[in-house]
């Protein structure tokens, strides 16, 4: 595929998960190097991903990446100042721009194991089509069709009109699942953000967009792979 049709990937991977120790590299569903092994293989297999900028402060992850037979991974030993639990996403936006600097940047996470190479190819293709339609970026979402409330009451329907409307008649809501964000480098530079002012919302099925954040997420995801419910 032509170089100008490829996106470069920013893959942040911090050591020291407080909720799931060694989350990114502990064995997972038969993969000795766990989620990082799965994610790097998915990205390498994608036909629409160019270079993979792996930013981490974890030497174990850097050592594993060095064993892979590819020249597409660009490893970066991240400084500790950008590797704490207090590091803001805004700081990482600037860091991603420093690493990549030009072209289209796809920001993805190791903790989305069910976003496969096929998923990435579809996401990037849709992003490129969305640019032609007037959007300036893309973010993946989990589509919600349900009764959503806050402390004041329902947010997406009016109980004075109908107390329990059919869910298929409710407006579609999107929960950002952080599986992928794509934007040109100039959006990072001018907006200080990983999305622009008019992002395309790329809806995903719940399992595909699953994010592993808590111990039970890890256990559920691993069980789904072992039982053949989800593929990586």
MONOR-V758376 format. One record per residue. N is the residue number from 0. RES is the residue in one small letter. SS is DSSP state (hx for helix, st for strand, lp for the rest). PSI is psi in degrees with one decimal (none if undefined). BURIAL is I if it has 9 or more other C-alpha atoms within 8 Angstrom, else O. Layout:
# MONOR-V758376
N,RES,SS,PSI,BURIAL + N,RES,SS,PSI,BURIAL
This chain:
# MONOR-V758376
0,x,lp,143.6,O + 1,x,lp,143.2,O + 2,x,hx,-34.3,O + 3,x,hx,-3.9,O + 4,x,hx,0.2,O + 5,x,lp,150.2,I + 6,x,st,149.7,I + 7,x,st,145.5,I + 8,x,st,133.8,I + 9,x,st,117.7,I + 10,x,st,92.4,I + 11,x,st,139.8,I + 12,x,st,93.3,I + 13,x,lp,140.0,I + 14,x,lp,149.3,I + 15,x,lp,39.5,O + 16,x,lp,130.2,I + 17,x,lp,-25.8,O + 18,x,lp,-39.3,O + 19,x,lp,97.4,I + 20,x,lp,134.4,O + 21,x,lp,32.2,I + 22,x,lp,-40.0,O + 23,x,lp,-17.6,I + 24,x,lp,2.0,I + 25,x,lp,148.8,I + 26,x,lp,140.7,I + 27,x,st,116.1,I + 28,x,lp,42.2,I + 29,x,lp,-5.8,O + 30,x,st,112.9,I + 31,x,lp,-38.1,I + 32,x,lp,15.3,I + 33,x,hx,-140.9,I + 34,x,hx,-35.0,I + 35,x,hx,-36.2,I + 36,x,hx,-46.5,I + 37,x,hx,-48.4,I + 38,x,hx,-43.2,I + 39,x,hx,-38.5,O + 40,x,hx,-40.6,O + 41,x,hx,-45.5,I + 42,x,hx,-39.2,I + 43,x,hx,-35.9,I + 44,x,hx,-18.0,O + 45,x,lp,137.0,I + 46,x,lp,-7.8,O + 47,x,lp,7.6,I + 48,x,st,129.2,I + 49,x,st,-108.3,I + 50,x,st,148.4,I + 51,x,st,106.8,I + 52,x,st,103.0,I + 53,x,st,108.4,I + 54,x,st,113.6,I + 55,x,st,153.6,I + 56,x,lp,12.1,I + 57,x,lp,108.2,I + 58,x,hx,-31.6,O + 59,x,hx,-39.2,O + 60,x,hx,-42.8,I + 61,x,hx,-40.4,I + 62,x,hx,-41.8,O + 63,x,hx,-45.7,I + 64,x,hx,-33.7,I + 65,x,hx,-17.8,O + 66,x,lp,-11.5,O + 67,x,lp,138.5,O + 68,x,lp,76.1,O + 69,x,lp,150.0,O + 70,x,lp,11.0,O + 71,x,lp,-16.9,O + 72,x,st,126.9,I + 73,x,st,97.7,I + 74,x,st,142.4,I + 75,x,st,121.7,O + 76,x,st,105.9,I + 77,x,lp,139.8,I + 78,x,lp,153.6,O + 79,x,hx,-26.8,O + 80,x,hx,-24.0,O + 81,x,hx,18.5,I + 82,x,lp,11.0,I + 83,x,lp,167.8,O + 84,x,lp,-13.1,O + 85,x,lp,-6.7,O + 86,x,lp,130.0,I + 87,x,lp,156.2,O + 88,x,hx,-35.3,O + 89,x,hx,-40.7,O + 90,x,hx,-37.0,I + 91,x,hx,-29.1,I + 92,x,hx,-47.8,I + 93,x,hx,-38.0,I + 94,x,hx,-44.1,O + 95,x,hx,-42.4,I + 96,x,hx,-39.4,I + 97,x,hx,-38.2,O + 98,x,hx,-39.9,O + 99,x,lp,-57.9,I + 100,x,lp,-27.7,O + 101,x,lp,164.0,I + 102,x,lp,-163.5,I + 103,x,st,135.1,I + 104,x,st,123.0,I + 105,x,st,119.0,I + 106,x,st,120.8,I + 107,x,st,176.0,I + 108,x,st,146.1,I + 109,x,lp,-28.3,I + 110,x,lp,13.1,I + 111,x,lp,73.2,I + 112,x,lp,-18.0,I + 113,x,lp,5.6,I + 114,x,lp,100.1,I + 115,x,lp,-179.1,I + 116,x,hx,-37.8,I + 117,x,hx,-40.3,O + 118,x,hx,-47.9,O + 119,x,hx,-41.0,I + 120,x,hx,-42.3,I + 121,x,hx,-40.5,O + 122,x,hx,-46.5,I + 123,x,hx,-41.1,I + 124,x,hx,-41.1,I + 125,x,hx,-36.2,O + 126,x,hx,-46.3,I + 127,x,hx,-36.9,O + 128,x,hx,-38.1,O + 129,x,hx,-35.4,I + 130,x,hx,-41.1,I + 131,x,hx,-19.6,O + 132,x,lp,1.7,O + 133,x,lp,-1.6,O + 134,x,lp,159.2,I + 135,x,lp,1.1,I + 136,x,st,179.7,I + 137,x,st,144.9,I + 138,x,st,142.8,I + 139,x,st,147.9,I + 140,x,st,160.3,I + 141,x,st,123.4,I + 142,x,st,132.7,I + 143,x,st,123.9,O + 144,x,lp,95.3,I + 145,x,lp,-178.8,O + 146,x,lp,108.8,I + 147,x,lp,124.0,O + 148,x,st,155.0,I + 149,x,st,-166.1,O + 150,x,lp,-13.4,O + 151,x,lp,-8.8,O + 152,x,st,-163.9,O + 153,x,st,144.1,I + 154,x,lp,-27.8,I + 155,x,lp,17.0,I + 156,x,lp,165.8,O + 157,x,lp,109.4,I + 158,x,lp,-17.4,O + 159,x,lp,-19.0,O + 160,x,lp,-48.4,O + 161,x,lp,124.9,O + 162,x,lp,-40.8,O + 163,x,lp,78.3,O + 164,x,lp,160.1,O + 165,x,lp,135.9,O + 166,x,hx,-29.5,O + 167,x,hx,-13.0,O + 168,x,hx,-7.7,O + 169,x,lp,149.2,I + 170,x,lp,145.8,O + 171,x,lp,130.6,O + 172,x,st,151.8,O + 173,x,st,122.7,I + 174,x,st,122.0,O + 175,x,st,122.4,O + 176,x,st,-3.2,I + 177,x,st,18.3,I + 178,x,st,-36.8,I + 179,x,st,141.4,I + 180,x,st,133.7,I + 181,x,st,133.9,I + 182,x,st,153.9,I + 183,x,st,154.7,I + 184,x,hx,-31.5,I + 185,x,hx,-24.3,O + 186,x,hx,-43.7,I + 187,x,hx,-40.9,I + 188,x,hx,-40.7,I + 189,x,hx,-27.2,O + 190,x,hx,-9.2,O + 191,x,lp,46.0,I + 192,x,lp,161.1,I + 193,x,lp,-0.9,I + 194,x,lp,159.5,I + 195,x,lp,-159.0,I + 196,x,lp,-16.7,O + 197,x,lp,74.0,O + 198,x,st,143.1,I + 199,x,st,131.8,I + 200,x,st,110.4,I + 201,x,st,100.5,I + 202,x,st,136.6,I + 203,x,st,156.3,I + 204,x,lp,154.4,O + 205,x,lp,-44.3,O + 206,x,lp,-45.4,O + 207,x,lp,-39.3,I + 208,x,lp,10.8,I + 209,x,lp,135.1,I + 210,x,lp,130.5,I + 211,x,lp,109.7,I + 212,x,lp,-36.3,I + 213,x,lp,161.7,O + 214,x,hx,-40.1,I + 215,x,hx,-29.2,O + 216,x,hx,-44.8,I + 217,x,hx,-46.2,I + 218,x,hx,-41.7,O + 219,x,hx,-45.8,O + 220,x,hx,-43.0,I + 221,x,hx,-42.3,I + 222,x,hx,-39.3,I + 223,x,hx,-37.8,I + 224,x,hx,-46.9,I + 225,x,hx,-30.7,O + 226,x,lp,-0.4,O + 227,x,lp,16.1,O + 228,x,lp,-34.4,O + 229,x,lp,147.5,I + 230,x,lp,150.9,O + 231,x,lp,none,I
